[in-house]
Amino acid sequence: MTYKKWFEYIKHDIIHCPEMHKHDYEELRKCCITPDGAIDLKIMDLHSQYVDLGENGGIQCDVISGHCSCGACH
């Protein structure tokens, strides 16, 4: 699978099935690994935008537990 197809597939899944993307820190990292093994930060950002996990200090959270984009460790 090409990067572009992979990215569009994951993006579509996050937007249309956000309940399936409520991850802890390790699950989030696994979800964001590209076909060539790198972590895709754009996919991490999509989790913050479309998966409602609340916010902390005005910053949208991206995990249910573990190190979070808000700067806390939930």
CHARMM-style PDB file with segment names, atoms N, HN, CA, C and O in Angstrom:
ATOM      1  N   MET     1       0.849  -1.180   0.000  1.00  0.00      PROA
ATOM      2  CA  MET     1       0.000   0.000   0.000  1.00  0.00      PROA
ATOM      3  C   MET     1       0.891   1.239   0.000  1.00  0.00      PROA
ATOM      4  O   MET     1       1.850   1.323   0.768  1.00  0.00      PROA
ATOM      5  N   THR     2       0.573   2.189  -0.855  1.00  0.00      PROA
ATOM      6  HN  THR     2      -0.206   2.121  -1.479  1.00  0.00      PROA
ATOM      7  CA  THR     2       1.356   3.424  -0.903  1.00  0.00      PROA
ATOM      8  C   THR     2       1.040   4.289   0.313  1.00  0.00      PROA
ATOM      9  O   THR     2       0.007   4.122   0.962  1.00  0.00      PROA
ATOM     10  N   TYR     3       1.948   5.215   0.608  1.00  0.00      PROA
ATOM     11  HN  TYR     3       2.787   5.351   0.081  1.00  0.00      PROA
ATOM     12  CA  TYR     3       1.737   6.130   1.728  1.00  0.00      PROA
ATOM     13  C   TYR     3       0.434   6.906   1.541  1.00  0.00      PROA
ATOM     14  O   TYR     3      -0.350   7.041   2.481  1.00  0.00      PROA
ATOM     15  N   LYS     4       0.205   7.412   0.341  1.00  0.00      PROA
ATOM     16  HN  LYS     4       0.841   7.303  -0.422  1.00  0.00      PROA
ATOM     17  CA  LYS     4      -0.982   8.236   0.098  1.00  0.00      PROA
ATOM     18  C   LYS     4      -2.268   7.446   0.363  1.00  0.00      PROA
ATOM     19  O   LYS     4      -3.182   7.955   1.011  1.00  0.00      PROA
ATOM     20  N   LYS     5      -2.345   6.212  -0.131  1.00  0.00      PROA
ATOM     21  HN  LYS     5      -1.603   5.798  -0.658  1.00  0.00      PROA
ATOM     22  CA  LYS     5      -3.528   5.380   0.100  1.00  0.00      PROA
ATOM     23  C   LYS     5      -3.681   5.059   1.581  1.00  0.00      PROA
ATOM     24  O   LYS     5      -4.787   5.094   2.120  1.00  0.00      PROA
ATOM     25  N   TRP     6      -2.568   4.746   2.236  1.00  0.00      PROA
ATOM     26  HN  TRP     6      -1.669   4.717   1.799  1.00  0.00      PROA
ATOM     27  CA  TRP     6      -2.597   4.461   3.673  1.00  0.00      PROA
ATOM     28  C   TRP     6      -3.105   5.672   4.439  1.00  0.00      PROA
ATOM     29  O   TRP     6      -3.978   5.545   5.298  1.00  0.00      PROA
ATOM     30  N   PHE     7      -2.558   6.857   4.130  1.00  0.00      PROA
ATOM     31  HN  PHE     7      -1.849   6.961   3.433  1.00  0.00      PROA
ATOM     32  CA  PHE     7      -2.948   8.080   4.823  1.00  0.00      PROA
ATOM     33  C   PHE     7      -4.441   8.350   4.651  1.00  0.00      PROA
ATOM     34  O   PHE     7      -5.129   8.645   5.628  1.00  0.00      PROA
ATOM     35  N   GLU     8      -4.945   8.252   3.434  1.00  0.00      PROA
ATOM     36  HN  GLU     8      -4.386   8.012   2.640  1.00  0.00      PROA
ATOM     37  CA  GLU     8      -6.362   8.508   3.174  1.00  0.00      PROA
ATOM     38  C   GLU     8      -7.251   7.491   3.892  1.00  0.00      PROA
ATOM     39  O   GLU     8      -8.317   7.844   4.396  1.00  0.00      PROA
ATOM     40  N   TYR     9      -6.815   6.234   3.939  1.00  0.00      PROA
ATOM     41  HN  TYR     9      -5.948   5.948   3.530  1.00  0.00      PROA
ATOM     42  CA  TYR     9      -7.580   5.198   4.632  1.00  0.00      PROA
ATOM     43  C   TYR     9      -7.679   5.513   6.122  1.00  0.00      PROA
ATOM     44  O   TYR     9      -8.772   5.491   6.688  1.00  0.00      PROA
ATOM     45  N   ILE    10      -6.545   5.804   6.762  1.00  0.00      PROA
ATOM     46  HN  ILE    10      -5.657   5.821   6.303  1.00  0.00      PROA
ATOM     47  CA  ILE    10      -6.537   6.101   8.201  1.00  0.00      PROA
ATOM     48  C   ILE    10      -7.308   7.388   8.481  1.00  0.00      PROA
ATOM     49  O   ILE    10      -8.081   7.444   9.437  1.00  0.00      PROA
ATOM     50  N   LYS    11      -7.111   8.421   7.662  1.00  0.00      PROA
ATOM     51  HN  LYS    11      -6.483   8.375   6.885  1.00  0.00      PROA
ATOM     52  CA  LYS    11      -7.826   9.689   7.840  1.00  0.00      PROA
ATOM     53  C   LYS    11      -9.336   9.459   7.774  1.00  0.00      PROA
ATOM     54  O   LYS    11     -10.075   9.952   8.626  1.00  0.00      PROA
ATOM     55  N   HSD    12      -9.793   8.722   6.781  1.00  0.00      PROA
ATOM     56  HN  HSD    12      -9.192   8.321   6.089  1.00  0.00      PROA
ATOM     57  CA  HSD    12     -11.219   8.424   6.630  1.00  0.00      PROA
ATOM     58  C   HSD    12     -11.740   7.685   7.862  1.00  0.00      PROA
ATOM     59  O   HSD    12     -12.823   7.989   8.362  1.00  0.00      PROA
ATOM     60  N   ASP    13     -10.972   6.722   8.343  1.00  0.00      PROA
ATOM     61  HN  ASP    13     -10.093   6.475   7.936  1.00  0.00      PROA
ATOM     62  CA  ASP    13     -11.379   5.941   9.499  1.00  0.00      PROA
ATOM     63  C   ASP    13     -11.473   6.807  10.754  1.00  0.00      PROA
ATOM     64  O   ASP    13     -12.416   6.655  11.530  1.00  0.00      PROA
ATOM     65  N   ILE    14     -10.526   7.702  10.967  1.00  0.00      PROA
ATOM     66  HN  ILE    14      -9.759   7.825  10.336  1.00  0.00      PROA
ATOM     67  CA  ILE    14     -10.550   8.593  12.134  1.00  0.00      PROA
ATOM     68  C   ILE    14     -11.764   9.513  12.069  1.00  0.00      PROA
ATOM     69  O   ILE    14     -12.442   9.710  13.078  1.00  0.00      PROA
ATOM     70  N   ILE    15     -12.046  10.076  10.903  1.00  0.00      PROA
ATOM     71  HN  ILE    15     -11.495   9.917  10.083  1.00  0.00      PROA
ATOM     72  CA  ILE    15     -13.158  11.014  10.757  1.00  0.00      PROA
ATOM     73  C   ILE    15     -14.504  10.314  10.909  1.00  0.00      PROA
ATOM     74  O   ILE    15     -15.403  10.841  11.564  1.00  0.00      PROA
ATOM     75  N   HSD    16     -14.650   9.143  10.318  1.00  0.00      PROA
ATOM     76  HN  HSD    16     -13.919   8.715   9.786  1.00  0.00      PROA
ATOM     77  CA  HSD    16     -15.951   8.486  10.287  1.00  0.00      PROA
ATOM     78  C   HSD    16     -16.166   7.471  11.412  1.00  0.00      PROA
ATOM     79  O   HSD    16     -17.303   7.072  11.661  1.00  0.00      PROA
ATOM     80  N   CYS    17     -15.122   7.052  12.084  1.00  0.00      PROA
ATOM     81  HN  CYS    17     -14.198   7.377  11.882  1.00  0.00      PROA
ATOM     82  CA  CYS    17     -15.231   6.086  13.194  1.00  0.00      PROA
ATOM     83  C   CYS    17     -14.361   6.541  14.370  1.00  0.00      PROA
ATOM     84  O   CYS    17     -13.502   5.783  14.821  1.00  0.00      PROA
ATOM     85  N   PRO    18     -14.565   7.760  14.873  1.00  0.00      PROA
ATOM     86  CA  PRO    18     -13.678   8.262  15.931  1.00  0.00      PROA
ATOM     87  C   PRO    18     -13.690   7.410  17.202  1.00  0.00      PROA
ATOM     88  O   PRO    18     -12.702   7.376  17.935  1.00  0.00      PROA
ATOM     89  N   GLU    19     -14.810   6.721  17.466  1.00  0.00      PROA
ATOM     90  HN  GLU    19     -15.613   6.749  16.870  1.00  0.00      PROA
ATOM     91  CA  GLU    19     -14.880   5.889  18.668  1.00  0.00      PROA
ATOM     92  C   GLU    19     -13.880   4.735  18.625  1.00  0.00      PROA
ATOM     93  O   GLU    19     -13.507   4.190  19.664  1.00  0.00      PROA
ATOM     94  N   MET    20     -13.447   4.365  17.413  1.00  0.00      PROA
ATOM     95  HN  MET    20     -13.750   4.808  16.569  1.00  0.00      PROA
ATOM     96  CA  MET    20     -12.457   3.295  17.265  1.00  0.00      PROA
ATOM     97  C   MET    20     -11.024   3.810  17.452  1.00  0.00      PROA
ATOM     98  O   MET    20     -10.070   3.034  17.414  1.00  0.00      PROA
ATOM     99  N   HSD    21     -10.884   5.111  17.652  1.00  0.00      PROA
ATOM    100  HN  HSD    21     -11.659   5.742  17.683  1.00  0.00      PROA
ATOM    101  CA  HSD    21      -9.554   5.715  17.755  1.00  0.00      PROA
ATOM    102  C   HSD    21      -9.323   6.380  19.109  1.00  0.00      PROA
ATOM    103  O   HSD    21      -8.567   7.346  19.212  1.00  0.00      PROA
ATOM    104  N   LYS    22      -9.971   5.866  20.136  1.00  0.00      PROA
ATOM    105  HN  LYS    22     -10.586   5.081  20.053  1.00  0.00      PROA
ATOM    106  CA  LYS    22      -9.723   6.340  21.503  1.00  0.00      PROA
ATOM    107  C   LYS    22      -8.627   5.452  22.081  1.00  0.00      PROA
ATOM    108  O   LYS    22      -8.899   4.425  22.701  1.00  0.00      PROA
ATOM    109  N   HSD    23      -7.380   5.874  21.862  1.00  0.00      PROA
ATOM    110  HN  HSD    23      -7.159   6.709  21.358  1.00  0.00      PROA
ATOM    111  CA  HSD    23      -6.210   5.062  22.175  1.00  0.00      PROA
ATOM    112  C   HSD    23      -5.516   5.502  23.449  1.00  0.00      PROA
ATOM    113  O   HSD    23      -5.641   6.649  23.877  1.00  0.00      PROA
ATOM    114  N   ASP    24      -4.779   4.569  24.053  1.00  0.00      PROA
ATOM    115  HN  ASP    24      -4.678   3.637  23.706  1.00  0.00      PROA
ATOM    116  CA  ASP    24      -3.770   4.980  25.022  1.00  0.00      PROA
ATOM    117  C   ASP    24      -2.519   5.348  24.217  1.00  0.00      PROA
ATOM    118  O   ASP    24      -2.525   5.259  22.989  1.00  0.00      PROA
ATOM    119  N   TYR    25      -1.461   5.754  24.894  1.00  0.00      PROA
ATOM    120  HN  TYR    25      -1.455   5.826  25.891  1.00  0.00      PROA
ATOM    121  CA  TYR    25      -0.272   6.255  24.194  1.00  0.00      PROA
ATOM    122  C   TYR    25       0.318   5.214  23.240  1.00  0.00      PROA
ATOM    123  O   TYR    25       0.643   5.541  22.099  1.00  0.00      PROA
ATOM    124  N   GLU    26       0.460   3.974  23.689  1.00  0.00      PROA
ATOM    125  HN  GLU    26       0.196   3.707  24.616  1.00  0.00      PROA
ATOM    126  CA  GLU    26       1.057   2.933  22.846  1.00  0.00      PROA
ATOM    127  C   GLU    26       0.183   2.617  21.636  1.00  0.00      PROA
ATOM    128  O   GLU    26       0.697   2.431  20.533  1.00  0.00      PROA
ATOM    129  N   GLU    27      -1.136   2.555  21.833  1.00  0.00      PROA
ATOM    130  HN  GLU    27      -1.554   2.706  22.729  1.00  0.00      PROA
ATOM    131  CA  GLU    27      -2.047   2.288  20.716  1.00  0.00      PROA
ATOM    132  C   GLU    27      -2.009   3.419  19.695  1.00  0.00      PROA
ATOM    133  O   GLU    27      -2.069   3.176  18.489  1.00  0.00      PROA
ATOM    134  N   LEU    28      -1.907   4.664  20.182  1.00  0.00      PROA
ATOM    135  HN  LEU    28      -1.858   4.862  21.161  1.00  0.00      PROA
ATOM    136  CA  LEU    28      -1.818   5.813  19.275  1.00  0.00      PROA
ATOM    137  C   LEU    28      -0.567   5.708  18.419  1.00  0.00      PROA
ATOM    138  O   LEU    28      -0.626   5.929  17.209  1.00  0.00      PROA
ATOM    139  N   ARG    29       0.556   5.377  19.025  1.00  0.00      PROA
ATOM    140  HN  ARG    29       0.604   5.198  20.008  1.00  0.00      PROA
ATOM    141  CA  ARG    29       1.798   5.227  18.254  1.00  0.00      PROA
ATOM    142  C   ARG    29       1.647   4.154  17.191  1.00  0.00      PROA
ATOM    143  O   ARG    29       2.080   4.346  16.055  1.00  0.00      PROA
ATOM    144  N   LYS    30       1.035   3.019  17.540  1.00  0.00      PROA
ATOM    145  HN  LYS    30       0.682   2.862  18.463  1.00  0.00      PROA
ATOM    146  CA  LYS    30       0.851   1.937  16.578  1.00  0.00      PROA
ATOM    147  C   LYS    30      -0.062   2.362  15.429  1.00  0.00      PROA
ATOM    148  O   LYS    30       0.173   2.000  14.276  1.00  0.00      PROA
ATOM    149  N   CYS    31      -1.097   3.127  15.748  1.00  0.00      PROA
ATOM    150  HN  CYS    31      -1.288   3.421  16.685  1.00  0.00      PROA
ATOM    151  CA  CYS    31      -2.045   3.581  14.732  1.00  0.00      PROA
ATOM    152  C   CYS    31      -1.379   4.535  13.737  1.00  0.00      PROA
ATOM    153  O   CYS    31      -1.798   4.625  12.583  1.00  0.00      PROA
ATOM    154  N   CYS    32      -0.351   5.239  14.183  1.00  0.00      PROA
ATOM    155  HN  CYS    32      -0.011   5.165  15.121  1.00  0.00      PROA
ATOM    156  CA  CYS    32       0.283   6.276  13.369  1.00  0.00      PROA
ATOM    157  C   CYS    32       1.533   5.808  12.637  1.00  0.00      PROA
ATOM    158  O   CYS    32       2.241   6.629  12.053  1.00  0.00      PROA
ATOM    159  N   ILE    33       1.817   4.533  12.654  1.00  0.00      PROA
ATOM    160  HN  ILE    33       1.242   3.866  13.129  1.00  0.00      PROA
ATOM    161  CA  ILE    33       3.011   4.024  11.967  1.00  0.00      PROA
ATOM    162  C   ILE    33       2.692   3.838  10.487  1.00  0.00      PROA
ATOM    163  O   ILE    33       1.751   3.133  10.123  1.00  0.00      PROA
ATOM    164  N   THR    34       3.487   4.480   9.648  1.00  0.00      PROA
ATOM    165  HN  THR    34       4.252   5.054   9.944  1.00  0.00      PROA
ATOM    166  CA  THR    34       3.311   4.424   8.199  1.00  0.00      PROA
ATOM    167  C   THR    34       3.734   3.057   7.667  1.00  0.00      PROA
ATOM    168  O   THR    34       4.376   2.289   8.383  1.00  0.00      PROA
ATOM    169  N   PRO    35       3.382   2.747   6.421  1.00  0.00      PROA
ATOM    170  CA  PRO    35       3.797   1.463   5.833  1.00  0.00      PROA
ATOM    171  C   PRO    35       5.315   1.243   5.848  1.00  0.00      PROA
ATOM    172  O   PRO    35       5.772   0.100   5.852  1.00  0.00      PROA
ATOM    173  N   ASP    36       6.098   2.333   5.857  1.00  0.00      PROA
ATOM    174  HN  ASP    36       5.726   3.261   5.854  1.00  0.00      PROA
ATOM    175  CA  ASP    36       7.562   2.155   5.882  1.00  0.00      PROA
ATOM    176  C   ASP    36       8.149   2.234   7.296  1.00  0.00      PROA
ATOM    177  O   ASP    36       9.369   2.259   7.457  1.00  0.00      PROA
ATOM    178  N   GLY    37       7.279   2.275   8.329  1.00  0.00      PROA
ATOM    179  HN  GLY    37       6.288   2.256   8.198  1.00  0.00      PROA
ATOM    180  CA  GLY    37       7.742   2.176   9.709  1.00  0.00      PROA
ATOM    181  C   GLY    37       7.965   3.471  10.465  1.00  0.00      PROA
ATOM    182  O   GLY    37       8.395   3.434  11.618  1.00  0.00      PROA
ATOM    183  N   ALA    38       7.691   4.609   9.859  1.00  0.00      PROA
ATOM    184  HN  ALA    38       7.342   4.639   8.923  1.00  0.00      PROA
ATOM    185  CA  ALA    38       7.861   5.893  10.538  1.00  0.00      PROA
ATOM    186  C   ALA    38       6.558   6.292  11.251  1.00  0.00      PROA
ATOM    187  O   ALA    38       5.481   5.819  10.890  1.00  0.00      PROA
ATOM    188  N   ILE    39       6.661   7.149  12.247  1.00  0.00      PROA
ATOM    189  HN  ILE    39       7.536   7.533  12.541  1.00  0.00      PROA
ATOM    190  CA  ILE    39       5.469   7.673  12.910  1.00  0.00      PROA
ATOM    191  C   ILE    39       5.022   8.926  12.161  1.00  0.00      PROA
ATOM    192  O   ILE    39       5.810   9.851  11.959  1.00  0.00      PROA
ATOM    193  N   ASP    40       3.759   8.951  11.753  1.00  0.00      PROA
ATOM    194  HN  ASP    40       3.119   8.200  11.917  1.00  0.00      PROA
ATOM    195  CA  ASP    40       3.208  10.061  10.984  1.00  0.00      PROA
ATOM    196  C   ASP    40       2.548  11.063  11.932  1.00  0.00      PROA
ATOM    197  O   ASP    40       1.505  10.776  12.520  1.00  0.00      PROA
ATOM    198  N   LEU    41       3.156  12.226  12.075  1.00  0.00      PROA
ATOM    199  HN  LEU    41       4.003  12.459  11.598  1.00  0.00      PROA
ATOM    200  CA  LEU    41       2.631  13.240  12.986  1.00  0.00      PROA
ATOM    201  C   LEU    41       1.320  13.849  12.498  1.00  0.00      PROA
ATOM    202  O   LEU    41       0.527  14.331  13.306  1.00  0.00      PROA
ATOM    203  N   LYS    42       1.083  13.835  11.188  1.00  0.00      PROA
ATOM    204  HN  LYS    42       1.727  13.444  10.531  1.00  0.00      PROA
ATOM    205  CA  LYS    42      -0.196  14.340  10.663  1.00  0.00      PROA
ATOM    206  C   LYS    42      -1.347  13.462  11.133  1.00  0.00      PROA
ATOM    207  O   LYS    42      -2.427  13.965  11.443  1.00  0.00      PROA
ATOM    208  N   ILE    43      -1.122  12.160  11.188  1.00  0.00      PROA
ATOM    209  HN  ILE    43      -0.245  11.751  10.937  1.00  0.00      PROA
ATOM    210  CA  ILE    43      -2.159  11.252  11.674  1.00  0.00      PROA
ATOM    211  C   ILE    43      -2.373  11.474  13.174  1.00  0.00      PROA
ATOM    212  O   ILE    43      -3.507  11.420  13.649  1.00  0.00      PROA
ATOM    213  N   MET    44      -1.301  11.720  13.917  1.00  0.00      PROA
ATOM    214  HN  MET    44      -0.379  11.763  13.531  1.00  0.00      PROA
ATOM    215  CA  MET    44      -1.454  12.037  15.346  1.00  0.00      PROA
ATOM    216  C   MET    44      -2.312  13.288  15.516  1.00  0.00      PROA
ATOM    217  O   MET    44      -3.201  13.327  16.367  1.00  0.00      PROA
ATOM    218  N   ASP    45      -2.046  14.302  14.708  1.00  0.00      PROA
ATOM    219  HN  ASP    45      -1.324  14.270  14.017  1.00  0.00      PROA
ATOM    220  CA  ASP    45      -2.831  15.540  14.783  1.00  0.00      PROA
ATOM    221  C   ASP    45      -4.297  15.301  14.455  1.00  0.00      PROA
ATOM    222  O   ASP    45      -5.170  15.918  15.065  1.00  0.00      PROA
ATOM    223  N   LEU    46      -4.584  14.413  13.498  1.00  0.00      PROA
ATOM    224  HN  LEU    46      -3.875  13.912  13.003  1.00  0.00      PROA
ATOM    225  CA  LEU    46      -5.979  14.106  13.161  1.00  0.00      PROA
ATOM    226  C   LEU    46      -6.714  13.492  14.348  1.00  0.00      PROA
ATOM    227  O   LEU    46      -7.909  13.730  14.525  1.00  0.00      PROA
ATOM    228  N   HSD    47      -6.015  12.709  15.158  1.00  0.00      PROA
ATOM    229  HN  HSD    47      -5.044  12.516  15.014  1.00  0.00      PROA
ATOM    230  CA  HSD    47      -6.637  12.161  16.359  1.00  0.00      PROA
ATOM    231  C   HSD    47      -7.084  13.297  17.282  1.00  0.00      PROA
ATOM    232  O   HSD    47      -8.188  13.251  17.826  1.00  0.00      PROA
ATOM    233  N   SER    48      -6.246  14.304  17.461  1.00  0.00      PROA
ATOM    234  HN  SER    48      -5.349  14.341  17.020  1.00  0.00      PROA
ATOM    235  CA  SER    48      -6.597  15.436  18.321  1.00  0.00      PROA
ATOM    236  C   SER    48      -7.779  16.209  17.760  1.00  0.00      PROA
ATOM    237  O   SER    48      -8.615  16.700  18.519  1.00  0.00      PROA
ATOM    238  N   GLN    49      -7.858  16.321  16.441  1.00  0.00      PROA
ATOM    239  HN  GLN    49      -7.179  15.921  15.825  1.00  0.00      PROA
ATOM    240  CA  GLN    49      -8.922  17.099  15.810  1.00  0.00      PROA
ATOM    241  C   GLN    49     -10.269  16.393  15.820  1.00  0.00      PROA
ATOM    242  O   GLN    49     -11.291  17.043  16.042  1.00  0.00      PROA
ATOM    243  N   TYR    50     -10.304  15.092  15.588  1.00  0.00      PROA
ATOM    244  HN  TYR    50      -9.474  14.564  15.408  1.00  0.00      PROA
ATOM    245  CA  TYR    50     -11.569  14.399  15.346  1.00  0.00      PROA
ATOM    246  C   TYR    50     -12.018  13.448  16.449  1.00  0.00      PROA
ATOM    247  O   TYR    50     -13.191  13.076  16.489  1.00  0.00      PROA
ATOM    248  N   VAL    51     -11.128  13.049  17.339  1.00  0.00      PROA
ATOM    249  HN  VAL    51     -10.175  13.352  17.306  1.00  0.00      PROA
ATOM    250  CA  VAL    51     -11.505  12.141  18.415  1.00  0.00      PROA
ATOM    251  C   VAL    51     -11.666  12.963  19.683  1.00  0.00      PROA
ATOM    252  O   VAL    51     -10.691  13.511  20.198  1.00  0.00      PROA
ATOM    253  N   ASP    52     -12.884  13.052  20.185  1.00  0.00      PROA
ATOM    254  HN  ASP    52     -13.676  12.607  19.766  1.00  0.00      PROA
ATOM    255  CA  ASP    52     -13.166  13.903  21.340  1.00  0.00      PROA
ATOM    256  C   ASP    52     -12.741  13.218  22.631  1.00  0.00      PROA
ATOM    257  O   ASP    52     -13.449  12.365  23.167  1.00  0.00      PROA
ATOM    258  N   LEU    53     -11.571  13.613  23.116  1.00  0.00      PROA
ATOM    259  HN  LEU    53     -10.997  14.306  22.682  1.00  0.00      PROA
ATOM    260  CA  LEU    53     -11.055  13.091  24.384  1.00  0.00      PROA
ATOM    261  C   LEU    53     -10.949  14.194  25.424  1.00  0.00      PROA
ATOM    262  O   LEU    53     -10.324  14.012  26.468  1.00  0.00      PROA
ATOM    263  N   GLY    54     -11.564  15.348  25.137  1.00  0.00      PROA
ATOM    264  HN  GLY    54     -12.072  15.496  24.288  1.00  0.00      PROA
ATOM    265  CA  GLY    54     -11.499  16.474  26.057  1.00  0.00      PROA
ATOM    266  C   GLY    54     -10.269  17.312  25.810  1.00  0.00      PROA
ATOM    267  O   GLY    54      -9.532  17.119  24.843  1.00  0.00      PROA
ATOM    268  N   GLU    55     -10.073  18.248  26.713  1.00  0.00      PROA
ATOM    269  HN  GLU    55     -10.672  18.405  27.498  1.00  0.00      PROA
ATOM    270  CA  GLU    55      -8.901  19.121  26.602  1.00  0.00      PROA
ATOM    271  C   GLU    55      -8.357  19.430  27.978  1.00  0.00      PROA
ATOM    272  O   GLU    55      -9.036  19.271  28.992  1.00  0.00      PROA
ATOM    273  N   ASN    56      -7.126  19.870  27.986  1.00  0.00      PROA
ATOM    274  HN  ASN    56      -6.574  19.999  27.163  1.00  0.00      PROA
ATOM    275  CA  ASN    56      -6.431  20.213  29.221  1.00  0.00      PROA
ATOM    276  C   ASN    56      -5.647  21.484  28.958  1.00  0.00      PROA
ATOM    277  O   ASN    56      -4.776  21.510  28.087  1.00  0.00      PROA
ATOM    278  N   GLY    57      -5.946  22.531  29.697  1.00  0.00      PROA
ATOM    279  HN  GLY    57      -6.653  22.510  30.404  1.00  0.00      PROA
ATOM    280  CA  GLY    57      -5.251  23.804  29.505  1.00  0.00      PROA
ATOM    281  C   GLY    57      -5.487  24.412  28.135  1.00  0.00      PROA
ATOM    282  O   GLY    57      -4.624  25.123  27.621  1.00  0.00      PROA
ATOM    283  N   GLY    58      -6.650  24.144  27.529  1.00  0.00      PROA
ATOM    284  HN  GLY    58      -7.351  23.566  27.947  1.00  0.00      PROA
ATOM    285  CA  GLY    58      -6.982  24.689  26.220  1.00  0.00      PROA
ATOM    286  C   GLY    58      -6.394  23.914  25.051  1.00  0.00      PROA
ATOM    287  O   GLY    58      -6.561  24.321  23.901  1.00  0.00      PROA
ATOM    288  N   ILE    59      -5.711  22.810  25.319  1.00  0.00      PROA
ATOM    289  HN  ILE    59      -5.575  22.481  26.254  1.00  0.00      PROA
ATOM    290  CA  ILE    59      -5.116  21.984  24.270  1.00  0.00      PROA
ATOM    291  C   ILE    59      -5.890  20.673  24.190  1.00  0.00      PROA
ATOM    292  O   ILE    59      -6.136  20.020  25.204  1.00  0.00      PROA
ATOM    293  N   GLN    60      -6.270  20.299  22.970  1.00  0.00      PROA
ATOM    294  HN  GLN    60      -6.070  20.830  22.147  1.00  0.00      PROA
ATOM    295  CA  GLN    60      -7.032  19.073  22.754  1.00  0.00      PROA
ATOM    296  C   GLN    60      -6.178  17.852  23.067  1.00  0.00      PROA
ATOM    297  O   GLN    60      -5.033  17.763  22.624  1.00  0.00      PROA
ATOM    298  N   CYS    61      -6.727  16.916  23.825  1.00  0.00      PROA
ATOM    299  HN  CYS    61      -7.657  16.989  24.185  1.00  0.00      PROA
ATOM    300  CA  CYS    61      -6.015  15.686  24.175  1.00  0.00      PROA
ATOM    301  C   CYS    61      -6.077  14.696  23.019  1.00  0.00      PROA
ATOM    302  O   CYS    61      -7.000  14.737  22.206  1.00  0.00      PROA
ATOM    303  N   ASP    62      -5.087  13.805  22.949  1.00  0.00      PROA
ATOM    304  HN  ASP    62      -4.337  13.771  23.610  1.00  0.00      PROA
ATOM    305  CA  ASP    62      -5.070  12.798  21.877  1.00  0.00      PROA
ATOM    306  C   ASP    62      -4.970  11.364  22.383  1.00  0.00      PROA
ATOM    307  O   ASP    62      -4.953  10.437  21.573  1.00  0.00      PROA
ATOM    308  N   VAL    63      -4.903  11.151  23.709  1.00  0.00      PROA
ATOM    309  HN  VAL    63      -4.917  11.904  24.367  1.00  0.00      PROA
ATOM    310  CA  VAL    63      -4.862   9.796  24.267  1.00  0.00      PROA
ATOM    311  C   VAL    63      -5.764   9.706  25.496  1.00  0.00      PROA
ATOM    312  O   VAL    63      -6.070  10.715  26.131  1.00  0.00      PROA
ATOM    313  N   ILE    64      -6.190   8.464  25.825  1.00  0.00      PROA
ATOM    314  HN  ILE    64      -5.941   7.644  25.309  1.00  0.00      PROA
ATOM    315  CA  ILE    64      -6.988   8.267  27.035  1.00  0.00      PROA
ATOM    316  C   ILE    64      -6.107   8.005  28.246  1.00  0.00      PROA
ATOM    317  O   ILE    64      -6.529   8.229  29.380  1.00  0.00      PROA
ATOM    318  N   SER    65      -4.882   7.531  28.014  1.00  0.00      PROA
ATOM    319  HN  SER    65      -4.539   7.349  27.092  1.00  0.00      PROA
ATOM    320  CA  SER    65      -3.921   7.356  29.095  1.00  0.00      PROA
ATOM    321  C   SER    65      -2.511   7.388  28.509  1.00  0.00      PROA
ATOM    322  O   SER    65      -2.281   7.007  27.362  1.00  0.00      PROA
ATOM    323  N   GLY    66      -1.582   7.851  29.331  1.00  0.00      PROA
ATOM    324  HN  GLY    66      -1.769   8.161  30.263  1.00  0.00      PROA
ATOM    325  CA  GLY    66      -0.200   7.953  28.874  1.00  0.00      PROA
ATOM    326  C   GLY    66       0.161   9.387  28.519  1.00  0.00      PROA
ATOM    327  O   GLY    66      -0.574  10.318  28.849  1.00  0.00      PROA
ATOM    328  N   HSD    67       1.291   9.566  27.847  1.00  0.00      PROA
ATOM    329  HN  HSD    67       1.888   8.810  27.579  1.00  0.00      PROA
ATOM    330  CA  HSD    67       1.770  10.888  27.465  1.00  0.00      PROA
ATOM    331  C   HSD    67       0.846  11.475  26.404  1.00  0.00      PROA
ATOM    332  O   HSD    67       0.506  10.816  25.422  1.00  0.00      PROA
ATOM    333  N   CYS    68       0.450  12.717  26.619  1.00  0.00      PROA
ATOM    334  HN  CYS    68       0.726  13.252  27.417  1.00  0.00      PROA
ATOM    335  CA  CYS    68      -0.573  13.343  25.768  1.00  0.00      PROA
ATOM    336  C   CYS    68      -0.040  14.624  25.135  1.00  0.00      PROA
ATOM    337  O   CYS    68       0.908  15.235  25.627  1.00  0.00      PROA
ATOM    338  N   SER    69      -0.675  15.013  24.028  1.00  0.00      PROA
ATOM    339  HN  SER    69      -1.446  14.516  23.628  1.00  0.00      PROA
ATOM    340  CA  SER    69      -0.277  16.247  23.341  1.00  0.00      PROA
ATOM    341  C   SER    69      -0.535  17.489  24.190  1.00  0.00      PROA
ATOM    342  O   SER    69       0.033  18.546  23.918  1.00  0.00      PROA
ATOM    343  N   CYS    70      -1.378  17.381  25.211  1.00  0.00      PROA
ATOM    344  HN  CYS    70      -1.840  16.522  25.433  1.00  0.00      PROA
ATOM    345  CA  CYS    70      -1.662  18.533  26.086  1.00  0.00      PROA
ATOM    346  C   CYS    70      -0.511  18.799  27.053  1.00  0.00      PROA
ATOM    347  O   CYS    70      -0.496  19.825  27.732  1.00  0.00      PROA
ATOM    348  N   GLY    71       0.450  17.881  27.118  1.00  0.00      PROA
ATOM    349  HN  GLY    71       0.437  17.047  26.566  1.00  0.00      PROA
ATOM    350  CA  GLY    71       1.597  18.060  27.999  1.00  0.00      PROA
ATOM    351  C   GLY    71       1.486  17.275  29.296  1.00  0.00      PROA
ATOM    352  O   GLY    71       2.443  17.224  30.067  1.00  0.00      PROA
ATOM    353  N   ALA    72       0.338  16.665  29.549  1.00  0.00      PROA
ATOM    354  HN  ALA    72      -0.440  16.707  28.922  1.00  0.00      PROA
ATOM    355  CA  ALA    72       0.138  15.879  30.760  1.00  0.00      PROA
ATOM    356  C   ALA    72       0.360  14.395  30.473  1.00  0.00      PROA
ATOM    357  O   ALA    72       0.443  13.969  29.321  1.00  0.00      PROA
ATOM    358  N   CYS    73       0.451  13.641  31.529  1.00  0.00      PROA
ATOM    359  HN  CYS    73       0.384  13.987  32.465  1.00  0.00      PROA
ATOM    360  CA  CYS    73       0.484  12.181  31.425  1.00  0.00      PROA
ATOM    361  C   CYS    73      -0.772  11.680  32.133  1.00  0.00      PROA
ATOM    362  O   CYS    73      -0.838  11.664  33.362  1.00  0.00      PROA
ATOM    363  N   HSD    74      -1.756  11.276  31.356  1.00  0.00      PROA
ATOM    364  HN  HSD    74      -1.703  11.289  30.357  1.00  0.00      PROA
ATOM    365  CA  HSD    74      -3.061  10.863  31.918  1.00  0.00      PROA
ATOM    366  C   HSD    74      -2.982   9.468  32.497  1.00  0.00      PROA
ATOM    367  OT1 HSD    74      -3.976   8.956  33.011  1.00  0.00      PROA
TER     368      HSD     74
END
